[in-house]
Amino acid sequence: MPKHNPHERVSALPGDRDERIAFIESQRWTDLELVLEAVDDPHNIGAILRTCDAVGIKTVHLVYQNERPPRMKELSSSAMSALKWLEIKKWSSAAECVADLKKRGLAIRVTALAQSGKPQWDFDWCKPSVIVMGNEADGVSQEFIKQSDGIVTIPMRGFVQSLNVSVAAAVVMEEALRQRLTSRDVRV
């Protein structure tokens, strides 16, 4: 079995590898970030990191207060390929992470099951923002919820109450990307 995807890479970008890398780096959002709090499944983390790279998020915060963070070596090879393009910041305290985000002027949007939550499309993702995702068992901590500038609750129409964290992250990040691309009249 081959270790790498056998398909030829399709890229509309001209130039050599270094020129393409420079172009993609110039397209990264410097004011849209993601926080993962106590997410422990390496497969979920890997899928989320791949989505961050795909939508142009460069900075990902990993918060593990009482939990042992997963070893990055446990990520799949496809996730490892995305990891090398991301800036990972690790925190042992939600309060320290929140202080950093607030100091830099990022609106903290927490995903949570809450009556007061609004759908992802009701937020202005063109403003400097951070998306906070918690693990499937416990969700986001009260520290993040208390400090949040809004609660994102993805609308559900079926019997399940929530999506897998990697799917939920993708749904919210794609909405942020959609808003940012359409607000700047950029065509994909």
ABEGO torsion letter per residue (X at the ends): XBABBABBBBBABBEBAAAAAAAAAAABBAABBBBBBGBABAAAAAAAAAAAAAAGBABBBBBBAABBBBBAAABBAAAAAAAAABBBBBBABAAAAAAAAAAAGBBBBBBBBBAABBBAAABBAABBBBBBBBBAAAEBBAAAAAABAEBBBBBBABABABBBAAAAAAAAAAAAAAAAAAAAGBBX
